[in-house]
Amino acid sequence: MVEPERLNVWRRSRPQRWIRDQARRRQIVAIRSILERIGRAVLSVVVEVRTRRRRPDGPRHVALLGHNILMTQAVLRAWATIADDPRLKARLFVPWAYRRAGRKLARAGGLRFAAGLGWTRLWAWDLVLVANHVKAYHPSVPVVRMLHGIGSSSKILRGHEFTYDPGRVLRADGTAVYARIFESSEFTANEVVGRLPALAGHVAVTGSLAADQLLARQCDFADIRRQMGFTASQRVIVSMSTFGPYSLMETIGRRLIDEMRHVTTAGRYRFVVCTHPNLWAAHRRAARPWDEFLRRQRQHGLTILEPGDDWARALAVADAAISDHTSLATAFALLGKPLAFVPVAEPAIEATSTVARLIQFSPILSDPAELGPFLDTLLAGDSAPGVAAIGAEIVSHPGQAASRTRAELYRVLGLDSPAGMAVDPTTSAASPWLVSGEPVSS
């Protein structure tokens, strides 16, 4: 038992300890800030020196940054449009946690490889390709950002819209962080430049490589269904979930999958479960990874896609989809097939986004227990007229993404574009690291 006098001393000392702790925290923050400024100054000098030593007739060096496997594949799709040029030398960088998968992808594409993204700031690159937001590089280093989904993200992260948040796309002095942002939609590009005039000349409408690939897959509808084990009489439904507390999996995921198992036993419906890579342990973002739970569902007849699996195949052969606010919903809307949503909380989604507008025109599955009758009704009708109209806004210049992406990259590089293209990343004959249906996250 604590003596009363000692207890009183301890109580009096608590505010003093709190004050000391706060002072230490302030000191740590100040020291960290000073070190960051010193680091930025050193990096700036290093890049300046290397820029001056660059040979005008030498090779152009390209850094490919993949923050996760999904984003790595998006970057590689863009790189494939210029990969045949002998004047270009590229290296793939992925976080240390994904080094095994990254090494596989680099080997398949004939690329040099390094684990760790921070190394990229030590070199005077002629081009940096990313599919995620990054902190501003040295102004002499052109950074090109492409979307890692189809259409701009609808997500609200930490209170801010993700894709075109001014804090992510503009430097402190108001200039653009990126030399180019590859946008899929003329509609979105005009809206963004109207809202953020500093991005004029930096938003390039290239169409969508992923969308063109998806539409091309529809031509192989029968073959893909057969390869995935679906019969002609079965109706294939794909469920699509993003990550975060408002996602399908984190809200009604378990109940919905239980009902999928029940409906599957009747034999008429088959289900494909497509989830965001951040829900899997390999990506180390979810507090409770879903790996084991999802893999167990295979023994109940569900098809489970893992990170790195080709989601375009599943969307192409599906007869309908049930989604949350994932960007895959915009991809599926392009196909003109029935689309439904689960309830999505307002704080999770940007109100004027494409996905928010799709939700307004689509049926909502409020109770997973009603899945069977809900699907019967959904498949008895066609895609809602409003959804079809929005789908036309999602991707401009369909079928032209490869050529437009290639032309824009050469503009940033300041090089003449050679005639022809060795690899069109939207075709089934493209390099294996673009269309592989095997998991690469292990």
NORSUL-V210796 format. One record per helix or strand of 2 or more residues. SS is the DSSP state (H for helix, E for strand). FROM is the first residue (numbers start at 1). LEN is the number of residues. Records with the same first field share a line. If there is no record, write none. Layout:
SS = FROM-LEN / FROM-LEN
//
This chain:
H = 4-49 / 69-12 / 96-14 / 118-5 / 166-4 / 186-10 / 197-3 / 209-19 / 248-4 / 253-12 / 277-3 / 281-3 / 291-10 / 311-7 / 328-6 / 346-3 / 354-8 / 368-13 / 385-10 / 401-13 / 432-4
E = 60-7 / 88-7 / 112-4 / 127-4 / 143-4 / 155-3 / 160-2 / 180-4 / 203-3 / 235-7 / 269-7 / 303-3 / 320-4 / 338-5 / 363-3
//
